[in-house]
Amino acid sequence: MHTHELLSIAAAIVPERTAISFDGRDTTYAALAERSNRLANALADLGVGAGDRVAVIDVNTPSHFELYFAAARLDAIYVPLNFRGRGDEVGYPLEHVAPKVVAAGSRYVGLIDGLRPRSEPTRSYVALGGAAVGGWAAYEALIDAADPAESRFPEGSPEEAAALLFTAGTTGRPKAVVLSHASFTSFMLANVDPPDPDVEERTLLTLPLYHVAGLQAMLAAVYGGRSVVLQPQFEPGEWLRLAEEHRVNRALLVPTMLKQLLDHPDFARRDLSALSVLTYGGAPMPAALIERAIGALPGVRFVNAFGQTETGSTITAVPPEDHDLSGPPDVVARRRRHLRSVGLPLAGVEVRVVGDDGGALPTGETGEIVARGAGVMTGYWGESAAPAALRDGWLYTGDLGYADDDGYIYLSGRARDFIKRGGEMVAPAEVEEVLAACPGVEECAVVGLPDETWGERVVAVVVPRAGERPSEDALLDACAGLARFKRPEQVVFVDALPRNALGKVLKRELRETLAG
């Protein structure tokens, strides 16, 4: 199934239903389909065709929906960029995927202009807000002037690329994960009910749409014919207001967001009685936090979703029944144990824990978590050879874990040293590169330590040069050019880094020492 059909189905079944509520304006499914079709024709006039990339950088707005489905209609590839990025964090992805069109929100036009000398000469630029200026076409003017006739339907296979989503790379350079149309539609067909004219659900979407979880949530909402209340960026007070005002039924949050909601002074006075399903994931969930949320939101069905960009998002989930902490003590104890897991494999997904030889391990033994299914990536953009993470159809996730007797998967750590902070992935090598260039730094390592609010916090461990010890403030200032979530929150000075016989820094030992 091709993802352009997700919108076509919803527009055919519930055309007058609100598809998106944003900034006081409602857009119906019929209008969303019409605007996406016009935009597809406008992009085609700019030279966009099958396989071309359409990049967008902006906070959450309805334009993301329209650009995704317009690109899908042309068999083009949607490339959402991290709006928190700066400089080369945006420049490198643009160079790497060479988009035919770059669409940017008004606050990002200056950023992109600063990178334009490095751009392809045939590239078009579209300003998502305001008038055409300085070589930028105006988004609304493009749509208004476009041919309203039905643009051609995709001719390509559902196995072809639908989106490129950037994730942190082991070398510090981000990688563009190639996800096909089938990567998304396989999840929808197995886990989401199609639109029902008699059942209307409202979902509050606040996760960034450059993140696989946000994009999956957007597509699932469209396929289900749900009304999306779209928040540009998460802010807890505004989230609570929107949830109450729109009588929101569904929401997706990372643990950091959930904690901020529970801690907000407006939480107790807001009417959240319409909320029926709350999905969380993207970072480790502290046991005390989820149990607090269960108590504070009675009647809500919680789901813990686990996955990564390379898996096309969710591969396992802890179901709502495990969040019910009532009943006999032995039942409650088992459910509390399950809440510490990342759940059971979803329909259509195979998940195993394997040893170094790739063989499945017995229950309780720790190994690498691998997954297989239609949602798994086809590879990384620009790499002709199959990635090492894909072997015999299995994706090696880089996460270590084990399975219990009930089939639930538990995380033990990560084979790679990525840091998960508030749902964002941080590549330590990228931060280490900045610190290593600072005066007075002999060597350094960056690790993640547990944090109740953010899941993990970024900590820099620095060995100073003899007689040249830099100040902590100077090192933190040197990282100011990085996106905020990548910046270290603490610098620890040590005499030497622990290493193995081959000279590799033992980051697990560092984490254990720092955690005390």
C-alpha positions in Angstrom: 0.0 0.0 0.0 1.3 3.5 -0.9 1.0 6.2 1.7 -0.8 8.6 -0.6 -3.8 6.3 -0.2 -4.0 7.1 3.5 -5.2 10.6 2.8 -7.3 9.5 -0.2 -9.2 7.0 2.0 -9.9 9.5 4.8 -11.0 12.2 2.3 -13.4 9.7 0.6 -15.0 8.4 3.8 -15.1 11.5 6.1 -14.5 14.5 3.8 -16.2 17.1 6.0 -14.5 15.9 9.2 -11.8 18.2 10.6 -8.4 16.8 9.7 -6.3 19.5 11.5 -7.0 22.1 14.1 -4.2 24.6 14.3 -3.9 28.1 15.5 -7.6 28.6 15.7 -8.3 27.3 12.2 -9.8 24.0 11.1 -9.0 22.1 7.9 -11.3 19.3 6.7 -10.1 16.2 5.1 -11.5 17.3 1.7 -9.6 20.6 2.0 -6.4 18.8 3.0 -6.6 16.5 0.0 -7.3 19.4 -2.3 -4.5 21.5 -1.0 -2.1 18.5 -1.1 -3.1 17.9 -4.7 -2.6 21.5 -5.7 0.8 21.5 -4.0 1.8 18.3 -5.9 1.1 20.1 -9.1 3.0 23.2 -7.9 6.0 21.0 -7.0 5.8 19.3 -10.3 6.0 22.7 -12.0 9.2 23.3 -10.0 10.7 20.2 -11.5 10.0 17.7 -8.7 9.6 14.1 -10.0 9.9 10.5 -8.8 12.8 10.1 -6.5 13.5 13.8 -6.0 13.8 15.0 -2.4 11.5 17.6 -0.8 13.0 19.0 2.4 11.2 21.0 5.0 12.4 22.7 8.2 9.7 24.1 10.5 8.0 23.5 13.8 4.8 21.5 13.5 2.3 23.1 11.1 -0.3 21.8 8.6 2.3 22.4 5.9 4.1 19.2 7.0 0.9 17.2 6.2 0.5 18.9 2.8 4.2 18.6 1.8 4.3 14.9 2.8 1.2 13.9 0.8 2.2 16.2 -2.2 5.6 14.5 -2.4 4.0 11.1 -2.1 1.7 11.9 -5.0 4.8 12.6 -7.2 6.7 9.6 -5.9 9.1 12.1 -4.5 10.8 11.7 -1.1 9.9 13.7 2.0 12.9 14.9 4.1 11.9 16.7 7.4 14.9 18.4 9.0 15.5 19.0 12.7 14.3 22.5 13.4 16.6 22.6 16.5 19.7 22.2 14.4 22.2 24.9 13.7 24.8 25.5 11.0 26.3 22.2 9.8 23.6 20.3 11.6 21.3 21.5 8.9 23.9 22.2 6.2 25.3 18.6 6.1 21.8 17.0 5.7 21.0 19.4 2.8 24.3 18.5 1.1 23.8 14.8 1.7 20.4 14.4 0.2 20.5 17.3 -2.3 16.8 18.2 -2.2 15.1 19.6 -5.3 13.0 21.9 -3.1 13.6 23.3 0.4 10.6 24.6 2.3 11.2 26.6 5.4 9.2 28.3 8.1 9.7 32.1 8.5 12.1 31.7 11.4 14.4 29.4 9.4 14.6 31.3 6.2 17.7 33.2 7.4 19.4 29.9 8.5 18.8 28.3 5.0 19.9 31.5 3.3 23.2 31.2 5.1 23.7 27.8 3.7 22.6 28.6 0.1 26.1 29.1 -1.3 26.5 25.3 -0.7 23.2 24.5 -2.4 22.5 22.9 -5.8 22.0 25.6 -8.4 18.7 24.0 -9.6 17.2 24.0 -6.1 14.0 25.9 -5.4 13.2 27.6 -2.1 9.7 28.0 -0.7 8.8 30.2 2.3 6.1 28.7 4.4 5.0 32.0 5.8 4.9 35.5 4.2 5.4 36.8 0.7 7.9 35.8 -1.9 11.3 37.6 -1.3 15.0 37.1 -2.0 14.6 34.1 -4.3 12.0 32.4 -2.1 8.6 31.5 -3.5 5.6 32.1 -1.3 3.9 28.8 -0.2 0.3 30.0 -0.3 0.8 31.7 -3.6 2.2 28.5 -5.1 -0.9 26.6 -3.9 -3.3 29.3 -5.1 -1.8 29.4 -8.5 -1.5 25.6 -9.0 -3.7 23.6 -11.3 -6.6 22.1 -9.3 -6.8 19.1 -11.6 -6.1 15.7 -10.1 -2.4 15.2 -10.2 -1.1 11.8 -11.3 -1.2 8.9 -8.9 2.1 7.3 -7.9 3.4 4.7 -10.3 6.1 3.4 -8.1 6.1 0.4 -5.7 5.2 0.7 -2.0 8.7 -0.6 -1.4 10.2 2.6 -2.8 11.4 5.4 -0.5 8.8 7.6 1.1 10.9 9.5 3.6 14.5 10.1 4.7 14.7 10.7 8.4 18.0 11.7 10.0 19.4 9.9 13.0 22.7 10.2 14.9 25.6 8.2 13.3 28.2 6.2 15.1 30.9 8.5 13.6 29.1 11.7 14.7 27.7 12.4 11.2 23.9 11.9 11.0 22.6 9.2 8.7 19.6 9.4 6.5 17.4 6.4 7.2 15.4 5.3 4.1 11.9 4.3 5.0 9.5 3.0 2.3 5.8 3.6 1.9 5.4 0.0 3.2 7.4 0.9 6.3 4.5 3.1 7.4 1.5 1.4 5.8 2.4 -2.0 7.2 2.0 -0.5 10.7 -1.3 1.2 9.8 -2.9 -1.9 8.3 -2.0 -4.0 11.3 -2.6 -1.6 14.2 -5.0 1.3 13.1 -8.7 1.1 12.2 -9.7 2.9 9.0 -12.1 5.9 9.3 -15.5 5.3 10.7 -18.2 8.0 9.8 -19.9 7.4 13.2 -16.7 7.5 15.4 -14.7 10.7 15.7 -11.5 10.7 17.7 -9.4 13.8 18.4 -5.6 13.4 18.9 -3.2 15.9 20.2 0.1 15.8 18.2 3.0 17.6 19.8 6.0 15.4 18.9 8.2 17.0 16.2 7.3 15.8 12.7 10.9 15.3 11.8 11.0 12.5 14.3 9.8 9.0 13.2 7.3 8.8 16.1 5.8 12.1 15.2 5.6 11.2 11.5 4.1 7.8 12.3 1.5 9.4 14.5 0.6 11.9 11.8 0.1 9.2 9.2 -1.8 6.9 11.6 -4.1 9.8 12.5 -4.8 10.5 8.8 -5.5 6.8 8.0 -7.8 6.6 11.0 -9.7 9.7 10.0 -8.9 11.3 13.3 -9.0 15.0 14.0 -5.5 16.2 14.8 -5.0 19.0 17.2 -1.6 20.2 16.2 0.8 21.9 18.7 3.8 23.7 17.1 6.1 22.8 19.9 5.5 21.2 23.3 4.6 23.6 26.1 2.8 22.0 29.1 0.4 24.7 29.9 -0.7 25.1 26.3 -0.9 21.3 25.9 -3.3 21.1 28.9 -5.4 23.9 27.5 -5.7 22.3 24.1 -6.5 18.9 25.5 -9.3 20.4 27.6 -10.7 22.7 24.9 -10.7 20.1 22.1 -11.8 17.2 24.4 -8.8 15.3 23.2 -9.1 11.5 23.2 -5.6 10.4 22.2 -2.0 11.7 22.8 1.6 10.7 22.3 4.3 11.9 24.7 7.8 11.2 25.7 8.5 10.8 29.5 9.9 14.3 29.9 6.7 15.8 28.5 4.5 13.6 30.8 6.5 14.7 33.9 6.1 18.4 32.9 2.4 17.9 32.6 2.0 16.2 35.9 4.2 18.9 37.6 2.3 21.8 36.0 0.2 24.0 38.3 -2.7 23.8 35.9 -2.8 20.0 35.7 -5.3 19.5 38.6 -7.7 22.1 37.3 -7.8 21.1 33.7 -10.6 18.7 32.6 -8.9 15.8 30.8 -11.8 13.4 31.2 -12.1 12.9 27.4 -8.5 11.5 27.3 -8.8 7.7 26.8 -5.4 6.6 25.2 -2.0 7.9 26.1 1.0 6.4 24.3 4.5 7.1 25.6 8.0 6.2 24.5 11.1 7.7 22.9 13.2 7.5 26.1 13.4 5.4 29.3 10.3 5.8 31.5 11.1 6.0 35.2 8.9 3.5 37.1 7.9 6.1 39.7 6.8 8.5 36.9 4.5 6.0 35.0 2.9 4.8 38.3 2.3 8.5 39.3 0.7 9.1 35.9 -1.5 6.0 36.2 -2.8 7.3 39.5 -3.3 10.9 38.2 -5.2 9.9 35.1 -7.7 7.2 36.1 -9.5 5.7 33.2 -6.7 6.4 30.7 -5.4 3.4 28.7 -1.6 3.8 28.6 0.7 2.2 26.0 4.5 2.1 26.1 5.8 2.1 22.5 9.3 1.1 21.7 11.2 1.4 18.4 13.8 3.5 16.6 14.1 5.3 13.3 15.6 2.3 11.6 12.7 0.1 12.5 10.1 2.5 11.1 9.2 3.3 14.7 7.2 1.0 16.9 8.2 -2.7 17.1 7.1 -3.6 20.7 4.6 -2.2 23.1 3.5 -2.7 26.7 -0.3 -3.0 26.4 -2.9 -1.0 28.5 -3.8 -4.0 30.7 -0.3 -4.0 32.2 -0.9 -0.5 33.4 -3.8 -1.6 35.5 -2.3 -1.9 39.0 -5.4 -3.2 40.7 -6.1 -6.8 41.5 -4.4 -9.7 43.4 -0.9 -9.0 44.7 0.7 -11.5 42.3 -1.1 -10.0 39.3 0.0 -6.5 40.3 3.6 -7.6 40.9 3.7 -9.2 37.4 2.3 -6.1 35.8 4.7 -3.9 37.6 7.5 -6.0 36.2 6.1 -5.7 32.7 6.0 -1.9 33.1 9.9 -2.1 33.4 10.0 -3.7 29.9 9.5 -2.4 26.4 6.7 -4.9 25.8 5.7 -7.5 23.4 6.3 -7.6 19.6 3.5 -5.9 17.5 1.5 -7.8 14.9 3.6 -8.3 11.7 6.9 -7.8 13.5 9.4 -10.4 14.6 11.7 -9.5 17.6 14.5 -11.7 19.0 17.4 -11.4 21.4 20.5 -12.9 19.8 24.1 -13.7 20.7 27.3 -12.7 18.9 26.7 -15.5 16.3 23.2 -14.3 15.5 21.5 -17.2 17.2 18.5 -16.7 19.4 19.3 -16.7 23.1 17.3 -18.5 25.8 14.9 -16.6 28.1 16.7 -14.4 30.5 20.0 -14.2 28.6 21.2 -10.8 27.5 22.0 -10.2 23.9 21.3 -7.7 21.1 17.7 -7.0 20.1 17.0 -7.6 16.4 13.8 -7.1 14.5 12.3 -8.1 11.1 9.3 -6.9 9.3 8.0 -4.6 6.5 8.6 -1.5 8.6 12.3 -1.9 8.8 14.5 0.5 6.8 15.9 -0.4 3.5 19.2 1.2 4.3 20.9 4.5 4.7 20.8 7.2 1.9 24.0 7.4 -0.1 25.4 4.0 1.0 25.5 1.6 -1.8 26.4 -1.4 0.3 24.0 -3.0 2.7 24.5 -1.5 6.2 26.1 -3.7 8.8 22.9 -3.4 10.9 21.0 -5.4 8.3 21.8 -9.1 8.2 19.7 -11.7 6.5 16.6 -9.5 6.7 17.1 -8.7 10.4 17.8 -5.3 11.8 20.4 -5.3 14.6 19.1 -2.4 16.7 22.2 -1.8 18.8 20.1 -2.2 22.0 21.0 -4.9 24.5 18.2 -6.7 26.3 16.6 -10.0 27.3 13.2 -11.7 27.2 11.2 -13.0 30.2 9.0 -16.1 30.4 6.0 -14.0 29.2 7.8 -12.9 26.1 8.3 -9.3 27.2 11.6 -7.6 26.1 13.7 -5.7 28.7 16.5 -3.3 27.9 19.8 -3.8 29.5 21.8 -1.1 27.8 23.0 -0.1 24.4 25.6 -1.7 22.3 26.2 1.7 20.7 26.8 4.7 22.9 24.0 7.0 21.8 22.5 9.2 24.4 18.7 9.6 24.5 17.7 13.0 26.0 14.1 13.8 26.0 13.3 11.7 23.0 16.3 13.1 21.0 19.3 11.1 20.0 22.7 12.5 20.7 25.9 11.0 19.0 28.7 11.4 21.6 31.3 11.7 18.8 29.8 14.9 17.5 30.1 16.6 20.9 33.5 15.1 21.5 34.7 16.6 18.2 33.8 20.1 19.5 35.4 19.6 22.9 38.6 18.0 21.5 39.2 21.2 19.5 39.2 23.3 22.7 42.4 24.7 24.2 43.7 22.7 27.1 41.8 19.5 26.3 44.0 16.4 26.0 41.2 14.0 25.4 37.6 13.6 26.2 34.6 11.3 26.2 30.8 12.1 26.3 28.4 9.8 28.1 24.8 9.9 29.2 23.8 9.6 32.8 20.3 8.8 34.1 18.1 11.9 34.6 14.6 11.8 36.0 13.3 14.7 33.8 15.1 14.1 30.5 15.8 10.3 30.6 19.5 11.0 30.2 21.7 14.0 30.6 24.8 14.7 28.5 28.0 14.7 30.6 31.5 15.5 29.2 34.5 13.8 30.8 37.7 15.7 30.1 41.4 15.0 30.6 43.1 18.4 30.7 46.5 19.0 29.2 49.3 19.5 31.8 49.3 23.0 33.1 46.4 24.0 30.7 43.3 23.0 32.5 40.3 24.8 30.8 37.4 26.1 32.8 34.0 24.3 32.7 32.3 27.5 31.5 34.7 27.8 28.6 34.0 24.2 27.5 30.3 24.6 27.8 30.4 27.9 25.8 32.3 26.1 23.1 29.3 23.8 22.6 26.9 26.7 22.2 26.9 26.1 18.5 25.3 22.7 18.9 21.6 22.2 19.2 20.6 22.7 22.8 19.7 19.0 23.5 23.3 18.0 22.5 25.1 20.4 24.8 26.7 18.9 27.9 25.1 19.9 31.2 28.2 19.0 33.2 32.0 18.7 32.7 33.9 16.3 34.9 37.7 16.5 34.9 39.7 13.3 35.3 43.4 12.3 35.1 42.8 9.6 32.5 40.1 7.8 30.7 39.6 4.1 31.3 40.6 2.0 28.2 40.8 -1.6 27.2 43.9 -3.3 25.8 43.2 -2.0 22.4 42.9 1.6 23.5 39.1 1.8 23.3 37.5 4.1 25.9 35.4 2.0 28.3 32.3 4.2 28.4 30.2 1.8 30.4 32.9 2.0 33.1 32.8 5.7 32.9 29.0 5.8 33.3 29.2 3.4 36.3 31.9 5.5 38.0 30.1 8.8 37.4 26.7 7.4 38.5 28.4 6.5 41.8 
